[in-house]
């Protein structure tokens, strides 16, 4: 945890942004009082367990005061602020290492120090890779504008969603003999000789454990070696197959007749063979090109083969194997979508994944796949960065990541567009990542185009699914963000980052 400061000009800019804001999922305001410390710890815990956020101390809630009258400052109770700073270091299990403090000078316009120069304290909390609790307290999650204590079951579920726990590491009641397959033989020969019985060998390499006196394989072993892991795991309400679907056009038809160009293909088998078969099938489809239904012309797909393979490999390796849903690969006229069950693990988000890379949700699977004669995952965590680099070299749009949280089974979709990207997109994308959203006037400014051209850009990006309208905006005040993108509080957070890095 570190304490940063900002200049008076920066302070004035941030305060003007905050004065008109109410509390949201990533923003909370509190006056400083003796009772503030406990509530503040709950908020910090909740932010860390959701998507991060900023707690502003010394600025009253918008529901209580309006405009400049919200400015009370932390001078209202400096002892409580000192206590909070101490407890931020000692009261969380595990410790939260993404807390940063920013002290903003300001003129106080309410409270006992009215008219004097004082400070606001911004407690910025980044999303973390863990699930945090308060010592001798509860585990909290963030709501739209408040906090809620989580049940034990919810805490466990969050640990799976974040990749703290992995279903692939858990033992499953599957007979060991079902794993003595050709895939196991290939694995064992490439890895080197293993002594002892088959169960001894699995125990030695961490792919089995003893449960009530019986040796059971971990789910990873079933996925790696069983001829049909999906069938064996079906009784546990989970799946392990891949579905490949080729569509006619650019959208999935919602009518009675599906617009599939050919029957969907289900790919089964041990993961090493599943990856190989899926990659071959998809690359063969892309190599053939597609005849566009509305023109009769044939289009060729320009995605680098390495990028397509990496998207499929990541989906298989990093999916949440406790969820009852297959991986879906959808091929459209203008793009390929790879949808994998489970959300992005750890502190990875659609915004930062290009910089952060991937995190192994299933380390047992990732490490043992590398032991096969031809390993599919040789990039060792650099595969996502490679995807962005290769798409840039091909002058295509970067991979687009979207988290699907409103569906029955949560998932992540990576979309590869078969579209040349205009140079303006990189600047627009960066602007949205830093500011949360973008409007027509912003595109005019940063891309150096007129209003009509900016409008055409925004319309095309919306139709392609690269941007979505910000809810609640009137047509003449319309702004756009990325799917799973930003909102007003992101402007505050990004301004803090810019100030800190300047």
GITA-V316733 format. One record per run of one state. SS is the DSSP state (hx for helix, st for strand, lp for the rest). FROM is the first residue (numbers start at 1). TO is the last residue. If there is no record, write none. Layout:
ss/from/to
SS/FROM/TO
SS/FROM/TO
This chain:
ss/from/to
lp/1/1
st/2/5
lp/6/7
hx/8/19
lp/20/23
st/24/24
lp/25/26
st/27/30
lp/31/35
hx/36/49
lp/50/52
st/53/57
lp/58/58
st/59/59
lp/60/66
hx/67/70
st/71/71
lp/72/73
hx/74/90
lp/91/91
st/92/93
lp/94/98
st/99/107
lp/108/116
st/117/125
lp/126/132
st/133/134
lp/135/139
st/140/142
lp/143/146
st/147/149
lp/150/151
hx/152/161
lp/162/166
hx/167/169
lp/170/170
st/171/171
lp/172/175
hx/176/179
lp/180/181
hx/182/191
lp/192/197
hx/198/204
lp/205/207
st/208/211
lp/212/213
st/214/218
hx/219/225
lp/226/228
hx/229/236
lp/237/241
st/242/247
lp/248/259
st/260/260
lp/261/264
st/265/267
lp/268/270
hx/271/288
lp/289/289
st/290/291
lp/292/297
st/298/299
lp/300/304
hx/305/318
lp/319/326
st/327/331
lp/332/334
st/335/341
lp/342/352
hx/353/356
lp/357/362
hx/363/369
lp/370/382
hx/383/393
lp/394/395
st/396/396
lp/397/399
st/400/404
lp/405/410
st/411/417
lp/418/419
st/420/420
lp/421/423
hx/424/435
lp/436/437
st/438/439
hx/440/447
lp/448/450
hx/451/463
lp/464/467
st/468/469
lp/470/474
hx/475/477
lp/478/478
st/479/481
lp/482/487
hx/488/501
lp/502/502
